[in-house]
Amino acid sequence: MTIPTLSGVDGAAWPPVLTGDAATLAALFQQIEASQWLSAQALAARQFGQLGLVAAHHARHSGHFRRRLDAAGLTPEQIATPTGLALLPPLTRRGLQTADDLYAEQLPPLHGPADPLHTSGSTGEPVHIRRTALNQLDWLAMTMRDHDWNRRDLSGRFCAIRAYLPEPAIVPDWGPPASLLHRTGPSLGIPMTLPIAEQVRLLRQFRPTSLLLYPTNLAGILDHLQAAGGGLDGLVDVRTVGEVVSPDLRARTAAILGVAIADTYSSQELGYVALQCPDSGLYHVMAETMIVEIVDAQGQPCVPGTIGRIVATDLRNFATPLIRYDIGDYAEVAEPCPCGRGLPTLARIVGRRRNLIVRPDGTRNWPPFGMIRFREMAGVIQYQFVQHAPDRIELRMRVERALSASEEAAFRAHIQAALAFPFTIDFTYLADRIEPGSSGKFEEFISRVTTP
């Protein structure tokens, strides 16, 4: 466990005596530091014991969840087992949007308050839920786990490039949770809306040791550094959130910045879902706060090496029954991690449902854009695919120069081969940078095709 350096009692600098929120956070962090080393079987037993508590609570206090159980012919006790839980039909984003009397009428003591949360809707289906003070505490504890796993020097300089910041700002610490337990260095917030060149200028001026940003923004910074020369002196840690991280981005980050990416998979509704293992690079599910199932198109569990939908159960939200919630993301199941942690393991996070290609026969598949040699064949600076029909895809791109007719034909054939289907590929040349959506997330592929 990372040792706190701040004390809540004057004069008791060492050993520090923690009080209030800091003491609660430190106690929970110590618990999850121990629980990660439990066996998979021991963790599952504790998970389903906790599921029984949250399911019984929502069966009493959420009309919507009670109707879900009744429709499936199940009781809270029955779904508190792996086989029983699998019998409950998943809750879709559309189902969450249209749910009546969804929220629990009351909370257990010390869970509140329950605050409303409106998701960004990056799947095209924004939802409204409530999360409690306990959920926020869990978020802080998992953030500390991420810091601890990656051995971050909290006394260093931290920078976050985010969507909703009005202007660049420097503050004296990293903010919670780090500042509750440690005497941290300063931090800088940079709006994603700033031009990449200005972001790089601010980074070089501030000289962060740790950087948090979206993968697409990171790619833009790498492009700028590669073109202008130089790196980011002093940087030892890069953390990505919010998008799929490609192998190419990992390789470029290592080559240009000299650091490895530590990726975080989270959602606004659920909080932390998985963190990259510090030893293997696989993703560990945060089993202390949720159950994650990876299921195929028939709803059956996926085996290691296969990709399926993520169906998540929040074990700690007593305000909103997010039980077997189909979040719209996909992941690949992995074998148990060699690090020795009992936490369930994912090989990679693949993407969202709207990021799957739809073929004319209605089947979907993940587009293997990593096989397309964008820079080599077409000098592409930035791209985005938009599927407008089952047989037609638009490639919106910024290029170093416009392609000739023969170059377009060769590039089109290359894309069709990579996608393993003769889609009609329309090229749209853009002069300006393709901006992320309002949430700050960029989507490499957007499908506008509606399927049943």
C-alpha positions in Angstrom: 0.0 0.0 0.0 1.2 3.5 -0.8 2.0 5.2 2.6 0.1 8.4 3.3 2.3 11.4 4.0 -0.3 13.8 5.3 -1.6 13.7 8.9 -4.9 15.0 10.2 -3.5 15.6 13.7 -1.3 18.5 14.3 2.2 17.5 15.4 1.7 13.9 14.5 3.6 14.0 11.2 5.0 10.5 11.5 3.4 8.1 11.7 0.6 10.1 10.2 -2.9 10.0 11.8 -5.6 10.2 9.3 -9.1 11.6 10.1 -12.4 12.2 8.3 -12.6 11.5 4.6 -8.9 10.7 4.3 -9.2 8.0 7.0 -12.2 6.4 5.3 -10.5 6.4 1.9 -7.2 4.9 3.3 -9.2 2.2 5.0 -11.0 1.2 1.9 -7.8 1.4 -0.2 -6.1 -1.0 2.2 -9.0 -3.4 1.8 -8.8 -3.5 -2.0 -5.0 -3.7 -1.8 -5.5 -7.0 0.0 -8.5 -8.3 -1.9 -6.8 -8.1 -5.3 -4.7 -11.1 -4.2 -7.6 -13.3 -3.3 -8.2 -16.3 -5.6 -10.8 -15.9 -8.4 -13.1 -18.3 -6.5 -12.9 -16.3 -3.3 -13.5 -13.0 -5.1 -16.5 -14.5 -6.9 -18.0 -15.7 -3.6 -17.7 -12.2 -2.2 -19.1 -10.6 -5.3 -22.2 -12.7 -5.3 -22.7 -12.2 -1.6 -22.7 -8.4 -2.3 -25.0 -8.9 -5.3 -27.5 -10.5 -3.0 -27.6 -7.4 -0.8 -28.0 -4.9 -3.7 -30.5 -7.0 -5.5 -32.7 -7.4 -2.4 -32.5 -3.7 -1.8 -33.6 -2.8 -5.3 -36.3 -5.5 -5.3 -37.8 -3.7 -2.3 -37.3 -0.1 -3.4 -37.1 0.0 -7.2 -40.4 -0.7 -9.1 -38.5 -1.1 -12.3 -36.1 -3.7 -11.0 -38.9 -5.6 -9.2 -40.7 -5.8 -12.6 -37.6 -7.1 -14.3 -37.3 -9.9 -11.7 -41.0 -10.8 -11.9 -40.8 -10.9 -15.7 -37.9 -13.3 -15.5 -39.5 -15.4 -12.7 -36.6 -14.7 -10.5 -35.9 -13.7 -6.9 -33.0 -11.6 -5.5 -31.7 -14.8 -3.9 -31.8 -16.7 -7.2 -29.7 -14.1 -9.1 -27.1 -14.0 -6.4 -25.4 -17.0 -8.2 -23.6 -17.1 -11.5 -26.2 -19.4 -13.1 -29.1 -17.4 -11.7 -27.7 -14.0 -12.7 -27.3 -15.2 -16.3 -31.1 -15.9 -16.4 -31.9 -12.2 -16.0 -32.2 -10.5 -19.4 -29.7 -7.6 -19.8 -30.8 -4.0 -19.3 -30.1 -2.1 -22.5 -29.3 1.6 -22.8 -32.7 2.0 -24.5 -34.3 0.2 -21.6 -32.5 2.5 -19.2 -33.7 5.5 -21.1 -37.4 4.5 -21.0 -37.5 3.0 -17.5 -40.2 4.2 -15.1 -39.7 4.4 -11.3 -36.1 3.2 -11.9 -34.4 4.8 -8.8 -34.6 3.3 -5.4 -37.1 5.1 -3.1 -34.6 5.1 -0.3 -30.9 4.5 0.4 -29.2 2.6 3.3 -27.7 4.8 5.9 -24.4 6.5 5.0 -24.8 5.8 1.2 -26.2 9.3 0.3 -26.5 11.7 -1.2 -27.5 10.3 -4.6 -26.6 12.7 -7.3 -28.0 12.7 -10.8 -25.5 11.9 -13.6 -26.2 12.5 -17.3 -23.9 10.4 -19.6 -22.3 11.9 -22.7 -24.1 9.5 -24.9 -21.1 8.6 -27.0 -23.1 5.5 -28.2 -25.8 7.8 -29.4 -28.0 6.8 -26.5 -27.5 9.2 -23.6 -28.9 8.0 -20.2 -29.6 9.5 -16.9 -28.8 7.7 -13.6 -28.0 8.4 -10.0 -24.7 7.6 -8.2 -24.2 7.8 -4.5 -21.5 9.0 -2.1 -20.4 5.4 -1.7 -19.9 5.2 -5.5 -17.7 8.3 -5.3 -15.7 6.8 -2.5 -15.1 3.7 -4.6 -14.0 5.9 -7.5 -11.4 7.5 -5.3 -10.1 4.2 -4.0 -9.8 2.8 -7.5 -8.0 5.9 -8.6 -5.5 5.3 -5.8 -5.1 1.7 -7.0 -4.3 3.1 -10.5 -1.7 5.4 -9.0 -0.2 2.6 -6.9 -0.1 0.0 -9.7 1.8 2.5 -11.9 4.1 3.7 -9.1 3.3 7.3 -9.8 5.4 9.9 -8.0 2.6 11.9 -6.5 5.1 14.7 -5.6 5.6 15.2 -9.3 3.8 17.5 -11.7 0.4 16.3 -13.2 -1.4 17.4 -16.3 -4.9 16.5 -17.5 -6.1 17.4 -21.0 -9.9 17.2 -20.8 -13.0 18.2 -22.7 -14.9 20.5 -20.3 -12.2 22.8 -19.1 -12.9 26.5 -19.9 -9.3 27.6 -20.0 -5.8 26.4 -18.9 -5.3 26.5 -15.2 -2.6 25.5 -12.7 -3.6 24.5 -9.2 -1.3 23.6 -6.3 -2.1 19.9 -6.0 -3.5 16.9 -7.9 -6.9 17.1 -6.2 -8.7 14.1 -4.6 -7.9 11.3 -4.0 -4.1 11.9 -4.1 -4.3 15.2 -2.2 -6.3 13.6 0.6 -3.4 11.2 1.4 -0.3 12.8 0.1 1.5 16.1 -0.3 1.4 16.3 -4.1 3.0 18.5 -6.7 1.0 21.0 -8.8 -1.3 20.1 -11.6 -2.3 21.7 -14.9 -5.6 21.4 -16.7 -5.6 22.0 -20.5 -8.8 22.2 -22.6 -9.0 19.7 -25.4 -10.4 22.4 -27.6 -7.0 24.2 -27.8 -5.0 23.7 -30.9 -2.5 20.8 -30.6 0.4 23.2 -31.0 -0.8 25.3 -28.1 -1.3 22.2 -26.0 2.3 21.2 -26.7 3.6 24.6 -25.8 1.8 24.5 -22.5 3.1 21.0 -21.8 6.6 22.0 -22.5 6.2 25.1 -20.3 4.8 23.1 -17.4 7.0 20.0 -17.8 4.6 17.4 -16.2 5.8 14.1 -15.0 2.4 12.5 -15.4 -0.1 13.1 -18.2 -3.8 12.1 -18.6 -5.6 12.5 -21.9 -7.7 10.8 -24.6 -5.9 8.6 -27.1 -6.9 10.7 -30.1 -5.5 13.8 -28.4 -2.3 11.9 -27.6 -2.0 10.9 -31.3 -2.3 14.5 -32.3 0.5 15.5 -29.9 2.7 12.7 -31.2 2.1 13.9 -34.8 3.1 17.5 -33.8 6.2 16.3 -31.9 7.2 14.1 -34.8 6.9 16.9 -37.3 8.4 19.7 -35.2 11.1 17.6 -33.4 11.7 17.1 -29.7 9.7 15.4 -27.0 8.3 16.2 -23.6 11.1 16.4 -21.2 10.5 15.0 -17.7 7.4 13.0 -18.7 7.5 9.5 -17.1 3.8 8.4 -17.1 1.0 8.6 -19.7 -2.5 7.6 -18.8 -5.3 7.3 -21.4 -9.0 7.2 -20.9 -12.2 7.2 -22.9 -11.2 5.5 -26.2 -9.7 2.4 -27.6 -5.9 2.4 -27.5 -4.4 0.9 -30.7 -1.1 -1.1 -30.8 0.2 1.6 -33.2 -0.5 4.3 -30.6 1.3 2.4 -27.9 4.3 1.9 -30.2 4.5 5.5 -31.2 4.2 6.7 -27.6 7.1 4.5 -26.6 9.2 5.6 -29.6 8.5 9.4 -29.4 8.0 9.9 -25.6 9.9 7.0 -24.2 7.1 5.9 -22.0 4.4 3.2 -22.0 0.7 3.9 -22.0 -1.3 2.9 -18.9 -4.9 2.7 -20.1 -8.0 3.0 -18.0 -11.4 1.6 -19.0 -14.3 3.4 -17.2 -17.8 4.6 -17.9 -19.8 7.5 -16.4 -22.5 5.1 -15.3 -20.3 2.5 -13.7 -17.0 4.2 -12.7 -13.9 2.2 -13.1 -14.5 -1.1 -15.0 -10.9 -2.2 -15.6 -7.3 -1.1 -15.2 -4.2 -2.3 -17.1 -2.2 -4.7 -15.0 1.2 -3.2 -14.1 2.9 -6.6 -14.8 1.3 -8.1 -17.9 -0.5 -5.2 -19.6 -3.8 -7.1 -19.6 -6.9 -5.4 -18.2 -8.1 -6.4 -14.7 -11.8 -6.0 -13.9 -12.5 -4.0 -10.7 -14.1 -7.0 -9.1 -14.7 -5.3 -5.7 -17.3 -3.0 -7.2 -18.8 -4.9 -10.1 -19.4 -8.2 -11.9 -18.4 -8.1 -15.6 -19.7 -10.8 -18.0 -18.5 -11.0 -21.7 -21.2 -12.7 -23.7 -21.7 -13.6 -27.4 -24.6 -12.8 -29.7 -26.6 -15.6 -28.1 -25.9 -14.4 -24.6 -23.5 -17.2 -23.7 -20.2 -16.6 -21.9 -17.2 -16.0 -24.1 -14.1 -18.1 -23.8 -10.6 -16.7 -23.7 -9.5 -15.3 -27.0 -13.0 -14.4 -28.2 -14.8 -11.0 -28.3 -18.2 -10.3 -26.8 -20.5 -7.7 -25.3 -19.8 -6.3 -21.9 -22.6 -6.9 -19.5 -21.9 -5.3 -16.1 -23.5 -5.4 -12.7 -22.8 -2.6 -10.3 -22.4 -4.1 -6.8 -22.3 -0.8 -4.9 -25.0 1.4 -6.5 -28.0 1.3 -4.2 -29.6 4.3 -6.0 -29.9 2.9 -9.5 -30.2 -0.8 -10.2 -27.5 -1.3 -12.9 -27.8 -5.1 -12.8 -26.8 -6.9 -16.0 -26.4 -3.6 -17.8 -25.4 -4.0 -21.4 -23.3 -0.8 -21.7 -22.7 -1.1 -25.4 -19.0 -1.9 -25.3 -17.1 -5.0 -26.5 -14.0 -6.7 -25.0 -11.9 -9.8 -25.5 -11.6 -12.4 -22.7 -8.1 -13.3 -21.5 -6.7 -16.3 -19.7 -6.0 -15.7 -15.9 -3.2 -13.1 -15.5 0.3 -14.4 -14.6 0.7 -11.6 -12.1 -1.2 -13.7 -9.5 -4.1 -11.3 -8.9 -7.4 -13.0 -8.8 -9.2 -10.1 -10.5 -10.9 -11.2 -13.8 -8.8 -10.4 -16.9 -9.6 -8.9 -20.3 -7.1 -9.0 -23.2 -8.3 -5.7 -24.7 -11.3 -3.3 -24.9 -12.6 -3.4 -28.4 -15.2 -0.7 -28.7 -18.8 0.3 -28.8 -21.7 -1.2 -30.7 -22.1 1.8 -32.9 -18.4 1.2 -33.8 -19.1 -2.1 -35.6 -19.5 -2.3 -39.4 -22.9 -3.5 -40.6 -22.9 -5.6 -43.8 -25.8 -5.9 -46.2 -26.8 -9.2 -44.7 -27.2 -7.5 -41.2 -24.1 -9.1 -39.7 -21.7 -6.9 -37.7 -18.0 -7.1 -37.2 -15.2 -5.0 -35.7 -13.4 -3.1 -38.5 -9.7 -4.0 -38.6 -8.5 -0.5 -39.4 -5.1 -1.4 -37.9 -4.5 -3.3 -41.2 -4.9 -0.2 -43.3 -1.7 1.5 -44.1 -3.1 5.1 -43.9 0.2 7.0 -43.8 2.1 4.8 -46.1 -0.5 4.6 -48.9 -2.2 7.9 -48.7 -0.3 10.3 -46.4 -3.4 10.5 -44.1 -3.0 12.9 -41.2 -6.4 12.2 -39.6 -9.3 10.0 -40.6 -12.8 9.1 -39.6 -15.1 6.5 -41.2 -18.8 7.0 -41.4 -21.0 4.2 -42.6 -24.1 5.6 -44.3 -25.6 2.4 -45.7 -24.9 -1.3 -45.4 -22.9 -1.2 -48.6 -21.4 2.4 -48.5 -18.8 3.9 -46.2 -17.4 7.4 -46.3 -13.8 8.0 -45.4 -13.4 11.5 -44.1 -9.7 12.4 -44.1 -7.1 15.1 -43.9 -4.1 14.3 -46.1 -0.7 15.8 -46.9 -1.9 16.1 -50.5 -4.9 15.1 -52.5 -4.6 11.7 -54.1 -4.6 11.1 -57.9 -7.4 9.0 -59.4 -5.1 6.0 -59.6 -3.9 6.4 -56.0 -7.5 6.7 -54.9 -8.4 3.5 -56.7 -5.4 1.6 -55.1 -6.2 2.9 -51.7 -9.9 2.1 -52.1 -9.0 -1.5 -53.1 -6.7 -1.8 -50.1 -9.4 -0.7 -47.7 -11.9 -3.1 -49.2 -9.4 -5.9 -48.8 -8.7 -5.0 -45.2 -12.5 -4.9 -44.5 -12.9 -8.2 -46.4 -15.9 -6.8 -48.2 -16.4 -4.7 -51.4 -18.0 -1.7 -49.7 -18.4 1.4 -51.9 -15.8 3.8 -50.4 -16.4 7.5 -50.8 -13.5 9.9 -50.0 -14.1 13.2 -48.4 -11.1 15.5 -48.1 -11.1 17.9 -45.1 -9.0 21.0 -44.6 -9.5 21.2 -40.8 -9.0 18.9 -37.9 -11.8 16.5 -37.2 -13.0 17.5 -33.7 -14.2 15.1 -31.0 -17.8 15.0 -30.0 -19.3 17.2 -27.2 -18.1 14.6 -24.7 -14.5 15.0 -25.7 -14.4 11.5 -27.1 -13.4 10.9 -30.7 -14.9 8.0 -32.7 -12.7 6.4 -35.4 -15.7 4.7 -37.0 -19.4 5.8 -36.8 -22.2 3.7 -38.1 -25.4 5.5 -39.1 -27.0 2.2 -40.2 -30.0 1.2 -38.1 -30.4 -2.5 -37.5 -33.0 -4.5 -35.5 
